[in-house]
């Protein structure tokens, strides 16, 4: 995680060099999140939110590098074992997406890239009972983002994104057919649909930050 933070720190420093035409902004929206398992998927989705900062960096030929720094609340609902009802699990992350964006039409851009995350805290709640379950999960997470942005004005855009997680999130004990523990393993990965708004502080001209006309 320390190496990842160093890489992003160097990237952010490079953005403010004399030659970089950097546009800064903010964004926020909702997460519709679930966690998928290899063998069974009893969980149902829950709704969270994300908010943070973004930077738009033109790199030539219409391509744009878009690093972001986000606080993201994810989670899922799972059936309670041995009783009726559901347990709601919440996971709070610091996420670092690094996206490459390309214009495909006036006002519209598509992007994709990796997203790295660090788990700050995880909790489970059933009724009035709430427990800290941070230690049950891997603290480092990563996945692939893909989505698009539609610019409503020179500064305001609608942003849609899907995150496909690769990391085994949950630290678990494996058992044999008789239920006897026989080792440990990792399972579960995030599946997140995000919808929100992003706003840039600089009023873009007709060419926009990517050099592709939006309007």
C-alpha positions as CSV (number, residue, x, y, z in Angstrom):
1,X,0.0,0.0,0.0
2,X,2.9,2.4,0.8
3,X,4.3,1.9,-2.7
4,X,0.9,2.6,-4.2
5,X,0.6,5.8,-2.3
6,X,4.1,6.9,-3.4
7,X,3.2,6.2,-7.1
8,X,0.1,8.4,-6.8
9,X,1.9,11.1,-4.9
10,X,4.5,11.3,-7.7
11,X,1.6,11.3,-10.3
12,X,-0.1,14.2,-8.5
13,X,3.1,16.1,-8.3
14,X,3.7,15.6,-12.0
15,X,0.3,17.0,-12.8
16,X,1.2,20.4,-11.6
17,X,4.3,20.8,-13.7
18,X,4.5,23.8,-15.9
19,X,3.6,21.9,-19.1
20,X,0.6,20.1,-17.6
21,X,-2.9,21.5,-18.4
22,X,-4.5,20.0,-15.4
23,X,-8.2,20.5,-14.6
24,X,-9.3,19.7,-11.0
25,X,-12.7,18.8,-9.8
26,X,-15.0,17.1,-7.3
27,X,-17.4,14.2,-7.7
28,X,-19.9,12.2,-5.7
29,X,-22.8,9.8,-6.1
30,X,-24.2,6.5,-5.0
31,X,-22.8,2.9,-4.9
32,X,-25.0,-0.1,-5.6
33,X,-22.8,-2.8,-4.3
34,X,-22.6,-6.5,-3.8
35,X,-20.0,-9.1,-3.0
36,X,-19.8,-12.2,-5.2
37,X,-18.5,-15.6,-4.1
38,X,-17.0,-18.4,-6.2
39,X,-19.5,-21.2,-5.2
40,X,-22.7,-19.5,-4.0
41,X,-24.1,-16.0,-3.9
42,X,-26.7,-15.6,-1.2
43,X,-26.1,-11.9,-0.8
44,X,-28.2,-9.0,-2.0
45,X,-27.1,-5.5,-2.9
46,X,-26.9,-2.6,-0.6
47,X,-26.7,1.2,-1.4
48,X,-23.8,3.4,-0.3
49,X,-22.1,6.5,-1.5
50,X,-18.8,7.9,-2.7
51,X,-17.2,11.4,-2.8
52,X,-13.8,12.9,-3.6
53,X,-11.5,14.6,-6.0
54,X,-10.5,14.1,-9.6
55,X,-7.9,15.5,-12.0
56,X,-8.2,15.7,-15.8
57,X,-4.8,15.6,-17.6
58,X,-4.7,15.7,-21.4
59,X,-1.9,13.4,-22.8
60,X,-2.4,13.9,-26.5
61,X,-4.6,12.7,-29.4
62,X,-7.8,13.3,-27.5
63,X,-6.7,10.9,-24.7
64,X,-7.1,12.0,-21.0
65,X,-5.6,10.6,-17.9
66,X,-8.0,10.9,-15.0
67,X,-6.7,9.9,-11.5
68,X,-9.1,10.2,-8.6
69,X,-9.1,10.0,-4.8
70,X,-12.4,8.8,-3.3
71,X,-13.9,7.9,0.0
72,X,-16.3,5.1,-0.8
73,X,-18.9,3.3,1.4
74,X,-19.6,-0.2,0.1
75,X,-21.4,-3.2,1.5
76,X,-23.9,-6.0,1.0
77,X,-26.7,-7.9,2.8
78,X,-26.5,-11.6,3.6
79,X,-29.0,-14.0,5.2
80,X,-28.5,-14.6,8.9
81,X,-27.4,-18.2,9.5
82,X,-29.7,-20.1,11.8
83,X,-32.3,-17.3,12.1
84,X,-34.6,-15.1,10.1
85,X,-33.4,-11.8,8.8
86,X,-30.4,-10.3,7.1
87,X,-27.1,-8.9,8.3
88,X,-25.9,-5.7,6.7
89,X,-22.1,-5.4,6.2
90,X,-20.6,-2.0,5.5
91,X,-17.0,-1.4,4.2
92,X,-15.4,2.0,4.1
93,X,-12.6,2.4,1.6
94,X,-10.1,5.0,0.3
95,X,-10.1,4.3,-3.4
96,X,-7.6,5.4,-6.0
97,X,-8.9,4.9,-9.6
98,X,-6.4,5.6,-12.4
99,X,-8.5,6.0,-15.6
100,X,-7.7,6.5,-19.3
101,X,-10.5,8.4,-21.1
102,X,-11.2,8.8,-24.8
103,X,-13.9,11.0,-26.5
104,X,-16.3,9.0,-28.6
105,X,-18.8,11.8,-29.4
106,X,-19.6,15.4,-28.6
107,X,-20.1,15.7,-24.9
108,X,-19.5,11.9,-24.3
109,X,-16.4,10.1,-23.1
110,X,-15.6,6.5,-22.3
111,X,-12.9,5.4,-19.9
112,X,-11.4,2.3,-18.2
113,X,-8.6,1.6,-15.8
114,X,-7.5,0.0,-12.5
115,X,-8.9,0.9,-9.1
116,X,-7.0,0.3,-5.9
117,X,-8.5,0.5,-2.5
118,X,-7.6,0.5,1.2
119,X,-10.1,-0.7,3.8
120,X,-10.5,1.8,6.6
121,X,-13.3,0.1,8.6
122,X,-15.9,-2.7,8.2
123,X,-18.9,-3.2,10.3
124,X,-21.9,-5.6,10.5
125,X,-25.3,-4.8,11.8
126,X,-28.3,-6.9,12.7
127,X,-31.1,-5.1,14.4
128,X,-29.6,-2.9,17.1
129,X,-26.4,-5.0,17.3
130,X,-23.4,-3.5,15.5
131,X,-19.9,-5.1,15.4
132,X,-16.5,-4.1,14.1
133,X,-15.4,-6.8,11.5
134,X,-12.5,-5.0,9.9
135,X,-10.1,-7.9,10.7
136,X,-12.2,-10.4,8.7
137,X,-11.4,-8.7,5.4
138,X,-8.3,-8.0,3.4
139,X,-7.2,-4.4,3.8
140,X,-6.0,-4.0,0.2
141,X,-8.4,-4.4,-2.7
142,X,-8.1,-3.9,-6.4
143,X,-10.3,-4.2,-9.5
144,X,-11.1,-2.8,-12.9
145,X,-13.3,0.2,-13.7
146,X,-15.2,0.9,-16.9
147,X,-17.7,3.6,-17.7
148,X,-18.5,6.9,-19.3
149,X,-19.2,10.6,-18.7
150,X,-21.8,12.8,-20.4
151,X,-21.1,16.5,-20.1
152,X,-24.2,18.5,-19.3
153,X,-22.3,21.8,-19.4
154,X,-18.6,22.9,-19.7
155,X,-18.2,22.0,-16.0
156,X,-20.8,19.5,-15.0
157,X,-21.1,15.8,-16.1
158,X,-23.1,12.7,-15.3
159,X,-20.8,9.8,-14.5
160,X,-21.7,6.1,-14.8
161,X,-19.2,3.3,-13.8
162,X,-19.0,-0.4,-13.1
163,X,-16.3,-1.8,-10.8
164,X,-15.3,-5.4,-11.2
165,X,-13.3,-6.6,-8.2
166,X,-10.5,-9.2,-8.4
167,X,-9.3,-9.4,-4.8
168,X,-10.4,-12.2,-2.4
169,X,-11.9,-10.0,0.3
170,X,-12.8,-12.3,3.1
171,X,-10.3,-14.2,5.2
172,X,-12.0,-17.6,5.9
173,X,-11.4,-21.1,7.2
174,X,-12.0,-23.9,4.8
175,X,-13.5,-27.2,5.9
176,X,-13.7,-30.8,4.7
177,X,-17.1,-32.5,3.9
178,X,-17.5,-33.3,7.6
179,X,-17.1,-29.7,8.6
180,X,-13.6,-30.1,10.0
181,X,-11.3,-27.1,9.4
182,X,-8.5,-28.1,6.9
183,X,-7.0,-24.7,6.0
184,X,-7.7,-21.1,5.2
185,X,-8.7,-19.3,2.0
186,X,-9.9,-16.1,0.5
187,X,-13.2,-15.5,-1.2
188,X,-15.6,-12.7,-2.3
189,X,-15.1,-9.8,-4.6
190,X,-16.8,-6.4,-5.0
191,X,-19.3,-5.8,-7.8
192,X,-20.2,-2.1,-7.8
193,X,-22.4,0.1,-10.0
194,X,-21.8,3.8,-9.5
195,X,-23.9,6.8,-10.7
196,X,-23.1,10.4,-9.8
197,X,-22.0,13.8,-10.9
198,X,-18.6,15.4,-11.3
199,X,-17.9,19.1,-11.4
200,X,-14.7,20.8,-12.7
201,X,-13.5,24.1,-11.1
202,X,-12.3,25.4,-14.5
203,X,-14.8,26.6,-17.0
204,X,-13.7,24.7,-20.1
205,X,-13.7,26.3,-23.6
206,X,-15.3,24.7,-26.6
207,X,-12.5,22.2,-27.0
208,X,-12.7,20.8,-23.5
209,X,-9.8,19.4,-21.5
210,X,-9.3,16.5,-24.0
211,X,-9.2,18.7,-27.1
212,X,-12.4,17.1,-28.4
213,X,-15.4,19.5,-28.8
214,X,-18.1,18.9,-26.3
215,X,-20.6,21.4,-27.5
